[in-house]
Amino acid sequence: MNRAAIDLWVGIFVAIGLAALLFLALKVGNLSASDVGETYVLEARFDNIGGLKVRAPVKSAGVVVGRVGEIRFDAENYVALVSLRIDRRYRFPRDTFATINTSGLLGEQYVGLDVGGETEMLKDGETLKKTQSAMVLEKLIGQFMFNKAAEEDVKK
Amino acid sequence: MSLAGLLRRLGAQVTGRIWRLGFASRFLLMTLLYSGMALRRLQLTLREIYFTGVLSLIIILVSGLFVGMVLGLQGYDTLQRYGSSEALGVLVALSLVRELGPVVAALLFASRAGSAITAEIGLMKATEQLSAMEMMAVNPIARVVAPRFWAGVVSMPLLAALFSALGVIGGYLVGVRLIGVDEGAFWSQMQAAVDFRQDIMNGVIKSAVFGAIVSWIAVFEGYDAEPTAEGVSRATTRTVVTSSLAILAADFVLTAFMFRGI
């Protein structure tokens, strides 16, 4: 095996190896998704974030417009302080409503932004005034059972 | 045999093992210290990449394809019971990229290339080629060992990436083409679930570590082999056994560190 042939084969090997990595990054992974774009930060306070995780998607009208950046606990007001990194291309009015939703019955949780009607837009670092907490399944079931029991009592 | 004799044998065994481990560590340090030549005379390393990487391509590609196809079949069988056969892409891609790609490729690499490296260096020692090199003031660690070590470290991530990519294609062929899972859901759910840094880069790091482990064990066992035909054969067997166990143990440790937060 002479030198040129070895060089050629090693070249082919490295090239297809890198091509495989590129295939994994672009086709299998989500490197091409909008994670890399420029972002600005909006803050939101929630009474209960349920199972929301850092890097969970922020969606408006079902489209991913950003990611959850940081989740902290506000020790003064006893609420969760969530910072949302929103894509610079998208602007939201001041009365935008942030909710924590679940995709599917048991799917991952994400932040949904419901847009209001005001003309003034939110700026970097501002706080969303209106929020709705995550639905906690246990609480829902508890409420349901409590209501059922109350109905039974009324029947008697 | 008396109790003292038994204890002495046990002690000798333990000291022998520890001494060997220390020797192996010093040997790795020497290899790293003398790596300058492997990088300066790149041709030496390229030659070894040809022997360890290029010649392992066929076995890696074919096994990757079949592992992916089996994952497609088995995964579909289980997932369709829960009515979520569209998640097949996620299952195939995550299991390949995170675990099966690096680990199985490294196991194949250990048996295909690691054993060959050990046998080659062991035979060079048995035929006194290494001593001859020393006689000519050529450092055998710089000339023989370091290029083989670095060739393994470079080849392994590429082979693992190829294994995973072929596996995903195999899963696609069986899942989408043969069984008829929806193609759009297969790819889009996969892309939504597989994270580049968290999953793919961690897989690459894993396979680079495995490459270093396998190459280290292979060159060390070859260098340390008893210079007889029997000694070389024993060293080759030890390479495959030790590096397989080391890969699986290292995989556990790396996984525990990488995916702890999930």
Interface residues (C-beta under 8 A of the other chain):
Chain A: M1 R3 I6 D7 W9 V10 I12 F13 V14 I16 G17 L18 A20 L21 F23 L24 A25 K27 V28 G29 N30 L31 A33
Chain B: Q43 L46 R47 I49 Y50 G53 V54 L57 A93 V97 S155 P157 L158 L159 A161 L162 S164 A165 L166 V168 W187 M190 Q191 A192 V194 D195 F196 D199 I200 V204
